[in-house]
């Protein structure tokens, strides 16, 4: 039940009817640990963020420069404010937990420019795991449209923080980068850091991550070193480069007409915790998003999928490739492994490469009997997903998705958007809305980082925007250090389609000479391959390797495949149990009465002691354990009883998993 209590006494002191509206507002989280202070001084809007009484962000500007002049940067006054308290429960359809507490304190500042009366609101919230704020600009009598050129919003640092960021460098990209360590003083104004930008305030201090949430009809953002040379970053909006009406020197990032209501900016988010690991279970990005637009979600089901592209269509049929026989083999494999889905990737429809004729996403190539494959899969309890290039789909979206529904397809993987401008943000909402009408789930590839779409559109299952396992086919970038950095960075924002499952490893020192496109290798152990299915969140997740990597010629499961057969794709609870960014990570996720433990390490081997009392004080557990064996492609498997803690031995670039059931 959602409870909103208006603090009448507080509102009265700063209400529009009050003779002297306050220009300094404090907003604390329900647990009182986080605080955001808002102020208007000399006509300018500023904010400061605190945790446990220590300043995490020093006074920083909030504002925009627009076709109607600056909003937030000058000549402002507070004409009123409203406070609210919310205590609710959000229940995701799929994801890392069955429910999340939606508790926060909120204040809405009603602002106007003194010179001309232009009015707008600043809405701020304080949660136990962060703070956030956004602008709401209602329709104005004096203008019917507004262009936003840039934001003056900043996140100013009071000290030279240690940070981790993915430097995109350009606005148009696939958001597939390493999150490298960088001192705040080493950032530059020409760097463009993707969300999240993670920073530590120092020993005994807080960790925070800068992000955005609930983009609707607005441009995506990056973080750029503040132009005055001080420590901290400013928002850098992705501008429209195709707008002929842009005036010289002013490229439009957002164009709003007010025809459908107010202009609502994304939430600017500061996730807060004591350590980077504390942020991993957070639902803050989703909690800030618009509530679900799908009434009946019974058809939305998480699951694991067999996949063709990564392993190079490597199945045991004559002339394997994009053809019916190949996909029947993948369906048979999915049935044997108990997988929910098969994803048919690029090449199945007419002209998918745009040559020699424009594509038609409603016409399978002659070699692929797609309706027949859907029927074949249904008879075996397997669902079919299909890949689509976004621009080709956009031309035929309504007709194509209606046809896929009629065929019985369960989901679509939409690829190569590689942008986060206002038009592309609108496309994300449009494709998810249209897919929902036809009961289709969606995997977004070549995608910008998640911003809470899983709450608004529960048919959104996963998203790329991550430097994932596909890069094992092209070079040496997918290291163990990278893999154990992702949970603390990109993984904070939402599900990531990393496409795990590589079962053929070679040592990092040998890997560069073994890179190949078909049946690729990885440079991390079999134990780490298993752990990814627990550590990484993705309700639609691939088994990326070839079918014979998991089921041998004798029909028996290969080492570790038994764990992949049973591990869930969606969870009831998630907990961070240990680790340090770039070094190692231990995550526990619960499904029903069972806990699944995933542990991963960087290039240094280690033994980790998993604190089991965090899962139930004093309980005794039976643990089935898969951990690194004699070499990178072997495992030690066994069952032990444990109380208090469980020791897992991780080889260099390795990992381990365990399934725990309580002993009554």
C-alpha distance (Angstrom), angle and dihedral (degrees) to the residues before:
residue distance angle dihedral
X1 . . .
X2 3.77 . .
X3 3.80 114.7 .
X4 3.80 121.3 -168.6
X5 3.78 115.9 -175.9
X6 3.78 118.6 -174.4
X7 3.79 111.3 -146.5
X8 3.77 96.7 -133.6
X9 3.78 98.0 -171.0
X10 3.78 93.1 49.5
X11 3.78 92.4 45.4
X12 3.77 92.1 49.5
X13 3.79 91.7 56.1
X14 3.80 92.7 56.5
X15 3.80 102.5 22.9
X16 3.78 121.8 130.8
X17 3.78 87.9 -109.8
X18 3.79 91.0 57.5
X19 3.78 116.0 105.7
X20 3.81 93.8 -132.7
X21 3.82 113.2 29.1
X22 3.79 111.6 -154.2
X23 3.81 117.8 -110.0
X24 3.82 94.6 -163.5
X25 3.81 118.5 62.9
X26 3.80 127.7 179.4
X27 3.79 120.6 -158.5
X28 3.82 120.7 -174.5
X29 3.80 130.7 -170.7
X30 3.83 118.8 -110.8
X31 3.82 90.2 -100.4
X32 3.84 90.4 47.3
X33 3.83 92.8 -128.3
X34 3.82 97.4 108.1
X35 3.79 125.5 51.2
X36 3.78 136.8 177.1
X37 3.81 118.6 -163.1
X38 3.80 117.6 -157.8
X39 3.78 122.7 -164.0
X40 3.78 141.8 170.7
X41 3.80 111.3 -151.2
X42 3.81 124.8 167.2
X43 3.79 86.9 -4.3
X44 3.83 94.2 -59.1
X45 3.80 128.5 117.3
X46 3.81 117.5 -127.7
X47 3.80 137.6 168.0
X48 3.80 137.4 -166.5
X49 3.82 127.4 -160.6
X50 3.82 123.2 -146.2
X51 3.80 135.8 -176.3
X52 3.79 120.5 -168.4
X53 3.80 89.7 -14.0
X54 3.82 94.9 -54.3
X55 3.80 121.8 113.8
X56 3.81 110.3 -115.0
X57 3.81 93.7 174.0
X58 3.79 120.6 25.1
X59 3.83 120.1 -138.9
X60 3.81 105.0 -50.1
X61 3.81 134.0 -179.3
X62 3.80 126.4 -108.3
X63 3.77 117.4 -163.4
X64 3.79 153.0 99.7
X65 3.79 135.2 -127.5
X66 3.79 109.0 -136.9
X67 3.79 144.8 168.2
X68 3.80 85.4 -96.1
X69 3.78 93.8 52.8
X70 3.82 130.0 -96.8
X71 3.79 122.0 -27.2
X72 3.77 113.1 -158.1
X73 3.76 97.8 1.1
X74 3.81 104.3 86.4
X75 3.80 147.6 3.3
X76 3.81 95.8 20.7
X77 3.75 132.9 153.1
X78 3.80 132.6 -177.3
X79 3.79 110.2 -121.6
X80 3.78 97.5 177.0
X81 3.79 147.6 -29.8
X82 3.77 140.3 -147.2
X83 3.77 127.5 -155.0
X84 3.79 127.9 -155.0
X85 3.78 138.0 178.4
X86 3.81 120.8 -151.5
X87 3.80 127.9 -165.7
X88 3.78 111.9 176.6
X89 3.80 142.8 135.1
X90 3.80 122.9 -121.6
X91 3.80 114.5 -155.6
X92 3.81 111.6 -163.3
X93 3.79 117.0 -149.0
X94 3.82 89.5 -137.5
X95 3.78 133.9 -3.7
X96 3.78 143.7 77.7
X97 3.81 97.4 -30.3
X98 3.79 140.0 19.6
X99 3.79 92.0 -129.4
X100 3.79 141.6 7.3
X101 3.79 130.0 -161.0
X102 3.79 110.2 -114.0
X103 3.82 99.7 -159.0
X104 3.77 124.1 149.3
X105 3.78 147.4 136.7
X106 3.81 116.4 -123.6
X107 3.76 137.3 -167.0
X108 3.80 127.1 -172.9
X109 3.78 114.6 -157.9
X110 3.80 115.1 -157.1
X111 3.80 107.3 -147.8
X112 3.78 137.0 -180.0
X113 3.77 139.7 178.2
X114 3.78 111.2 -110.6
X115 3.81 96.1 -143.3
X116 3.80 99.8 55.6
X117 3.82 108.1 5.2
X118 3.82 96.4 -115.7
X119 3.82 103.7 166.8
X120 3.77 133.7 -154.2
X121 3.80 140.3 151.0
X122 3.76 133.7 -123.7
X123 3.81 112.9 -152.2
X124 3.81 117.5 -163.1
X125 3.79 131.1 -177.8
X126 3.79 134.4 -169.8
X127 3.82 120.5 -156.0
X128 3.79 132.0 174.4
X129 3.82 88.6 -104.4
X130 3.80 101.3 39.8
X131 3.78 151.5 -35.8
X132 3.79 132.0 -101.3
X133 3.80 140.6 -178.5
X134 3.80 139.0 -172.4
X135 3.81 141.3 177.5
X136 3.79 123.9 -116.0
X137 3.81 113.5 -165.6
X138 3.83 113.1 -170.7
X139 3.82 123.8 -155.2
X140 3.81 111.1 -75.5
X141 3.79 130.4 -146.0
X142 3.78 91.6 -136.1
X143 3.83 96.7 53.8
X144 3.80 137.2 20.9
X145 3.79 99.3 -160.1
X146 3.77 139.4 27.8
X147 3.80 135.4 -160.9
X148 3.79 121.2 -152.9
X149 3.78 114.5 -149.1
X150 3.79 100.0 176.9
X151 3.77 143.0 -24.0
X152 3.78 122.6 -113.3
X153 3.80 89.7 -160.0
X154 3.79 113.4 131.6
X155 3.79 142.2 -176.4
X156 3.80 104.8 -148.2
X157 3.80 120.3 -164.5
X158 3.81 122.6 -142.9
X159 3.83 90.7 -155.4
X160 3.80 141.7 23.5
X161 3.79 97.4 -85.9
X162 3.79 127.5 -163.4
X163 3.81 106.1 -118.5
X164 3.80 140.8 178.6
X165 3.78 119.3 -147.1
X166 3.80 144.3 162.6
X167 3.80 106.3 -128.0
X168 3.79 106.2 -151.9
X169 3.80 94.4 176.9
X170 3.82 92.5 -163.4
X171 3.79 134.1 54.1
X172 3.82 97.3 -130.0
X173 3.80 109.4 62.7
X174 3.80 144.5 114.2
X175 3.84 93.7 -107.3
X176 3.80 92.4 -121.3
X177 3.81 107.6 140.0
X178 3.79 143.6 125.0
X179 3.80 117.8 -97.9
X180 3.79 98.3 -128.5
X181 3.81 126.2 -169.5
X182 3.81 113.2 -106.1
X183 3.78 133.8 170.0
X184 3.79 113.1 -125.3
X185 3.80 88.6 -121.1
X186 3.82 90.4 57.5
X187 3.80 95.1 56.6
X188 3.79 115.5 105.4
X189 3.80 133.5 -151.4
X190 3.82 90.6 -117.6
X191 3.81 92.1 56.3
X192 3.80 116.3 98.2
X193 3.80 111.3 -158.0
X194 3.78 118.7 -160.7
X195 3.78 121.8 -137.3
X196 2.90 127.1 -58.0
X197 3.79 105.1 47.8
X198 3.81 103.3 -176.2
X199 3.82 121.2 -158.4
X200 3.79 136.2 176.2
X201 3.78 119.3 -146.4
X202 3.81 92.5 -151.9
X203 3.79 141.0 -95.2
X204 3.77 111.0 -14.6
X205 3.78 91.7 3.9
X206 3.75 135.5 105.6
X207 3.78 132.1 -79.1
X208 3.79 118.6 -139.1
X209 3.79 137.2 -176.0
X210 3.79 124.0 -155.9
X211 3.79 115.9 -142.8
X212 3.80 144.5 138.1
X213 3.79 131.5 -118.2
X214 3.80 140.0 -166.8
X215 3.81 101.3 19.9
X216 3.78 107.7 -178.7
X217 3.80 117.2 157.5
X218 3.77 96.1 -3.9
X219 3.80 141.8 93.7
X220 3.76 123.7 -93.3
X221 3.77 120.9 -112.8
X222 3.78 143.3 -137.3
X223 3.80 131.2 -165.4
X224 3.81 118.6 -112.1
X225 3.82 129.7 -177.6
X226 3.80 108.6 -94.9
X227 3.78 111.4 -96.2
X228 3.81 97.4 -128.1
X229 3.80 91.6 67.7
X230 3.80 95.1 -110.2
X231 3.77 124.5 130.8
X232 3.79 115.5 -84.6
X233 3.79 139.4 45.7
X234 3.79 141.7 -90.4
X235 3.79 129.6 -144.1
X236 3.81 113.1 -97.2
X237 3.80 112.3 -163.5
X238 3.79 122.7 -150.0
X239 3.79 105.1 -113.8
X240 3.77 129.0 -146.6
X241 3.78 108.8 -108.0
X242 3.80 97.0 -175.3
X243 3.80 99.7 60.8
X244 3.81 111.2 112.8
X245 3.80 91.1 -169.2
X246 3.79 94.0 65.4
X247 3.78 109.2 119.7
X248 3.78 119.8 -128.4
X249 3.79 110.0 -73.5
X250 3.81 94.4 5.5
X251 3.77 115.2 90.1
X252 3.77 113.5 -174.6
X253 3.79 116.9 -119.6
X254 3.82 96.4 174.4
X255 3.80 131.9 16.6
X256 3.81 116.5 -166.1
X257 3.80 125.4 179.8
X258 3.84 99.7 -177.4
X259 3.80 88.0 -132.4
X260 3.81 90.6 127.7
X261 3.78 100.0 33.3
X262 3.79 137.9 -75.7
X263 3.77 127.6 -13.6
X264 3.82 106.9 -104.2
X265 3.79 117.7 -168.7
X266 3.79 122.5 -151.4
X267 3.76 117.7 -93.0
X268 3.79 113.0 -93.8
X269 3.79 101.4 -139.7
X270 3.79 134.8 -156.9
X271 3.81 108.6 -172.8
X272 3.83 110.4 -158.3
X273 3.79 134.7 -160.8
X274 3.78 141.6 139.3
X275 3.82 92.5 -107.3
X276 3.81 135.2 11.0
X277 3.80 89.3 -104.3
X278 3.81 91.7 58.9
X279 3.81 88.4 68.0
X280 3.82 95.4 56.6
X281 3.86 97.6 81.4
X282 3.83 91.9 43.2
X283 3.81 120.2 122.7
X284 3.81 93.2 -170.6
X285 3.81 96.6 119.6
X286 3.81 92.0 52.3
X287 3.81 93.7 41.2
X288 3.80 89.6 58.8
X289 3.79 92.7 53.6
X290 3.79 126.8 95.0
X291 3.83 112.4 -85.8
X292 3.79 120.6 -99.0
X293 3.79 119.4 -62.0
X294 3.82 92.4 -165.4
X295 3.81 115.7 86.4
X296 3.82 100.0 -174.0
X297 3.80 111.2 44.4
X298 3.81 97.9 163.1
X299 3.81 91.5 111.8
X300 3.82 93.8 56.0
X301 3.78 107.7 96.8
X302 3.81 130.3 168.9
X303 3.75 120.1 -135.5
X304 3.78 153.0 143.7
X305 3.80 122.1 -92.5
X306 3.77 139.5 -155.6
X307 3.80 110.0 -131.4
X308 3.78 135.3 -162.9
X309 3.82 109.9 -163.6
X310 3.81 103.2 65.7
X311 3.79 95.6 51.8
X312 3.81 93.3 39.9
X313 3.82 99.7 -111.4
X314 3.81 87.4 -62.3
X315 3.80 104.5 174.7
X316 3.77 131.1 130.6
X317 3.81 101.9 -102.0
X318 3.80 131.8 108.8
X319 3.82 109.6 -85.6
X320 3.81 98.1 -1.4
X321 3.78 115.0 -153.1
X322 3.77 140.1 92.4
X323 3.79 97.6 -17.9
X324 3.78 141.5 105.9
X325 3.80 96.9 -98.9
X326 3.79 92.0 53.8
X327 3.79 93.8 51.0
X328 3.79 92.7 46.5
X329 3.80 86.3 57.2
X330 3.82 90.7 52.3
X331 3.81 89.7 48.7
X332 3.80 91.1 51.0
X333 3.80 89.1 49.9
X334 3.82 91.6 49.5
X335 3.80 90.3 51.9
X336 3.83 92.2 50.9
X337 3.83 91.9 48.4
X338 3.80 93.6 44.7
X339 3.81 91.0 -118.6
X340 3.77 119.3 162.5
X341 3.80 99.9 -142.6
X342 3.78 150.2 19.4
X343 3.81 118.7 -145.4
X344 3.81 114.8 -148.3
X345 3.78 105.7 -156.0
X346 3.80 136.1 -163.4
X347 3.78 122.3 -21.7
X348 3.80 104.3 36.5
X349 3.83 98.0 110.6
X350 3.78 134.6 58.1
X351 3.79 114.7 -75.8
X352 3.80 97.0 -7.1
X353 3.82 87.9 159.5
X354 3.85 90.4 49.5
X355 3.77 90.6 -117.7
X356 2.93 137.2 143.4
X357 3.82 90.3 -3.8
X358 3.80 133.1 9.5
X359 3.75 113.9 -81.5
X360 3.79 125.0 -95.6
X361 3.81 110.2 -161.2
X362 3.81 91.1 -168.5
X363 3.81 95.2 61.0
X364 3.82 119.5 71.4
X365 3.79 116.3 -149.5
X366 3.84 113.0 -100.3
X367 3.80 91.8 -104.3
X368 3.82 92.6 60.2
X369 3.81 120.6 66.6
X370 3.77 94.3 -166.9
X371 3.84 98.8 174.6
X372 3.79 88.3 48.4
X373 3.81 91.5 49.2
X374 3.80 90.8 51.4
X375 3.81 90.0 53.3
X376 3.81 91.5 45.7
X377 3.80 90.2 51.5
X378 3.81 94.1 46.0
X379 3.78 90.3 54.5
X380 3.82 87.6 57.6
X381 3.79 97.4 44.2
X382 3.81 94.4 -105.3
X383 3.81 128.1 126.9
X384 3.80 126.6 -144.1
X385 3.81 127.6 -131.5
X386 3.81 123.1 -174.6
X387 3.81 134.4 -153.2
X388 3.83 122.2 -124.8
X389 3.79 135.9 -178.3
X390 3.84 104.6 -125.7
X391 3.81 99.2 -131.0
X392 3.77 92.3 47.2
X393 3.79 89.7 50.0
X394 3.80 93.6 46.1
X395 3.81 91.6 61.6
X396 3.83 90.8 57.9
X397 3.80 103.1 20.7
X398 3.81 102.0 133.8
X399 3.80 96.5 41.7
X400 3.79 94.5 41.4
X401 3.79 97.1 49.9
X402 3.79 91.9 45.9
X403 3.81 88.5 52.5
X404 3.81 92.5 48.6
X405 3.78 90.0 52.0
X406 3.80 90.0 51.1
X407 3.83 90.4 50.1
X408 3.80 90.8 51.1
X409 3.82 98.5 -113.4
X410 3.81 112.4 162.4
X411 3.78 103.8 -156.2
X412 3.79 149.2 -4.2
X413 3.79 133.2 -133.0
X414 3.82 108.3 -149.4
X415 3.79 114.8 -161.7
X416 3.82 147.8 -170.5
X417 3.81 100.7 27.0
X418 3.83 88.9 137.7
X419 3.82 93.5 172.2
X420 3.80 139.3 85.1
X421 3.81 102.9 -166.2
X422 3.80 122.7 128.8
X423 3.80 93.7 -88.7
X424 3.80 92.8 52.6
X425 3.80 93.0 46.4
X426 3.80 86.9 54.9
X427 3.79 90.4 49.8
X428 3.82 91.5 55.9
X429 3.80 91.2 56.0
X430 3.79 91.9 42.9
X431 3.80 95.3 51.2
X432 3.80 92.7 45.9
X433 3.80 91.7 47.5
X434 3.80 93.8 48.2
X435 3.80 92.4 44.1
X436 3.80 90.1 51.5
X437 3.82 90.5 55.5
X438 3.80 87.5 57.9
X439 3.82 95.8 41.3
X440 3.79 93.9 -113.1
X441 3.78 125.4 146.9
X442 3.82 118.9 -139.5
X443 3.81 137.7 -139.9
X444 3.82 112.4 -170.1
X445 3.81 116.0 -149.6
X446 3.79 131.1 -178.0
X447 3.80 80.1 29.3
X448 3.78 139.4 154.1
X449 3.84 118.2 -112.9
X450 3.82 116.8 -71.8
X451 3.81 118.3 -90.1
X452 3.81 103.4 -177.9
X453 3.80 102.4 -68.3
X454 3.80 89.8 139.1
X455 3.80 89.7 74.4
X456 3.80 97.7 44.5
X457 3.79 94.9 41.3
X458 3.83 110.3 24.3
X459 3.82 89.5 -174.2
X460 3.82 85.3 72.5
X461 3.80 99.7 99.4
X462 3.78 107.2 171.0
X463 3.77 143.3 -17.3
X464 3.76 138.3 -151.0
X465 3.81 116.2 -143.3
X466 3.80 86.5 129.1
X467 3.78 136.2 105.8
X468 3.77 92.8 -115.3
X469 3.78 142.9 168.9
X470 3.82 94.6 -68.1
X471 3.82 87.4 78.7
X472 3.80 89.8 68.0
X473 3.82 83.9 76.7
X474 3.81 92.5 58.4
X475 3.82 110.1 33.7
X476 3.79 149.9 -38.0
X477 3.81 102.5 -65.5
X478 3.82 97.8 107.5
X479 3.77 98.5 83.4
X480 3.79 129.2 160.8
X481 3.81 89.2 -109.2
X482 3.80 89.9 55.8
X483 3.79 91.2 48.0
X484 3.81 93.6 53.3
X485 3.81 91.7 45.2
X486 3.81 94.0 57.6
X487 3.85 97.8 70.1
X488 3.82 89.8 57.8
X489 3.83 95.2 44.9
X490 3.79 124.8 21.0
X491 3.80 90.7 17.6
X492 3.81 91.7 64.1
X493 3.80 92.9 71.7
X494 3.79 103.5 54.0
X495 3.80 144.5 -66.1
X496 3.78 117.6 -21.6
X497 3.77 126.6 -155.6
X498 3.80 96.2 -142.5
X499 3.86 89.4 154.2
X500 3.83 98.9 -136.4
X501 3.78 128.3 -174.6
X502 3.80 105.0 96.0
X503 3.81 103.8 157.1
X504 3.81 101.2 179.1
X505 3.79 114.2 76.8
X506 3.78 135.0 -179.1
X507 3.78 126.4 -174.7
X508 3.82 116.3 -88.6
X509 3.80 90.5 -116.7
X510 3.82 90.2 59.6
X511 3.78 99.3 34.9
X512 3.82 100.3 90.7
X513 3.79 90.8 63.0
X514 3.81 93.2 47.7
X515 3.83 100.8 53.3
X516 3.80 111.4 131.4
X517 3.80 139.7 157.5
X518 3.80 99.8 -131.2
X519 3.80 120.0 58.4
X520 3.81 90.5 -5.0
X521 3.76 125.8 -159.1
X522 3.80 129.7 -126.5
X523 3.81 127.3 -146.6
X524 3.80 96.1 -137.6
X525 3.81 129.3 78.8
X526 3.78 131.8 -94.5
X527 3.81 87.3 -108.9
X528 3.79 91.3 58.0
X529 3.80 90.4 47.6
X530 3.81 89.1 58.3
X531 3.80 94.1 44.1
X532 3.80 92.0 57.9
X533 3.80 89.3 70.0
X534 3.80 88.7 63.2
X535 3.80 102.6 30.7
X536 3.82 96.3 46.7
X537 3.80 119.7 62.8
X538 3.81 115.8 -136.4
X539 3.83 122.3 136.9
X540 3.82 88.4 -163.5
X541 3.80 105.2 47.4
X542 3.80 133.8 171.0
X543 3.74 133.8 -131.5
X544 3.78 88.6 -147.7
X545 3.80 101.8 -174.1
X546 3.80 128.4 82.6
X547 3.81 118.6 -76.1
X548 3.82 92.1 -112.8
X549 3.82 88.4 58.6
X550 3.80 88.0 69.7
X551 3.82 103.1 28.9
X552 3.80 117.2 41.2
X553 3.79 128.4 -142.5
X554 3.80 89.0 -94.9
X555 3.80 90.6 57.6
X556 3.81 93.4 -110.2
X557 3.78 123.2 128.2
X558 3.80 115.0 -103.3
X559 3.83 118.8 -123.7
X560 3.80 108.9 -66.1
X561 3.79 96.3 12.0
X562 3.80 89.1 100.4
X563 3.81 88.6 62.8
X564 3.82 91.9 48.5
X565 3.77 89.6 51.0
X566 3.80 92.3 59.4
X567 3.82 106.0 29.7
X568 3.84 111.6 108.9
X569 3.79 124.5 -125.5
X570 3.81 96.1 -146.5
X571 3.79 129.8 40.8
X572 3.79 146.9 -148.4
X573 3.81 96.7 -147.5
X574 3.82 140.2 4.9
X575 3.80 129.0 -157.4
X576 3.80 133.6 178.3
X577 3.80 109.5 -135.1
X578 3.78 103.8 176.4
X579 3.76 149.8 -38.3
X580 3.78 145.1 102.9
X581 3.78 128.2 -111.8
X582 3.79 111.9 -88.0
X583 3.82 91.8 4.9
X584 3.80 112.0 66.8
X585 3.78 142.2 -38.7
X586 3.81 137.0 -155.5
X587 3.81 119.3 -165.6
X588 3.81 129.4 179.4
X589 3.79 121.7 -158.7
X590 3.78 125.8 -178.0
X591 3.79 128.5 -145.2
X592 3.78 113.0 -179.5
X593 3.79 108.2 -45.7
X594 3.82 95.6 -22.3
X595 3.80 127.5 89.5
X596 3.80 120.6 -150.6
X597 3.80 117.1 -155.3
X598 3.80 122.5 -158.7
X599 3.81 122.0 -173.0
X600 3.81 127.5 -179.4
X601 3.81 133.6 175.9
X602 3.78 137.4 -167.0
X603 3.81 124.0 -119.1
X604 3.82 89.6 -56.3
X605 3.78 116.6 84.6
X606 3.80 117.3 -135.0
X607 3.77 145.2 162.1
X608 3.79 113.2 -118.4
X609 3.79 123.6 -160.4
X610 3.80 109.3 -145.1
X611 3.84 112.4 -148.4
X612 3.79 103.3 -131.2
X613 3.80 95.0 -178.5
X614 3.82 85.7 73.3
X615 3.82 85.8 69.2
X616 3.80 95.6 47.0
X617 3.78 125.9 -20.1
X618 3.80 113.9 -114.3
X619 3.78 95.4 0.0
X620 3.78 122.6 142.9
X621 3.80 115.2 -137.1
X622 3.77 138.8 -159.7
X623 3.79 106.4 -143.9
X624 3.78 126.4 -165.3
X625 3.80 104.3 -158.6
X626 3.80 134.1 -162.9
X627 3.81 112.3 -174.5
X628 3.79 138.2 158.9
X629 3.78 115.8 -63.8
X630 3.80 138.1 -164.7
X631 3.81 94.0 -49.2
X632 3.81 138.9 8.8
X633 3.80 93.4 -84.2
X634 3.80 99.3 46.2
X635 3.79 134.2 78.5
X636 3.78 138.3 -155.4
X637 3.79 108.0 -136.5
X638 3.76 126.7 -170.7
X639 3.78 148.9 129.0
X640 3.79 123.6 -111.7
X641 3.78 137.7 170.6
X642 3.78 116.6 -125.9
X643 3.78 140.4 178.4
X644 3.78 125.4 -173.8
X645 3.80 97.1 0.8
X646 3.78 144.2 9.5
X647 3.83 123.1 -144.6
X648 3.80 117.4 -141.3
X649 3.80 121.9 -173.0
X650 3.80 114.0 -145.2
X651 3.79 121.7 -167.3
X652 3.82 119.8 -143.2
X653 3.84 106.7 -68.0
X654 3.76 85.5 8.2
X655 3.75 146.6 125.7
X656 3.77 148.3 -176.2
X657 3.80 141.3 -147.2
X658 3.77 134.3 -155.1
X659 3.79 135.5 -172.5
X660 3.80 113.2 -147.8
X661 3.78 128.4 -161.0
X662 3.78 121.9 178.5
X663 3.81 118.1 -113.4
X664 3.79 108.4 -136.2
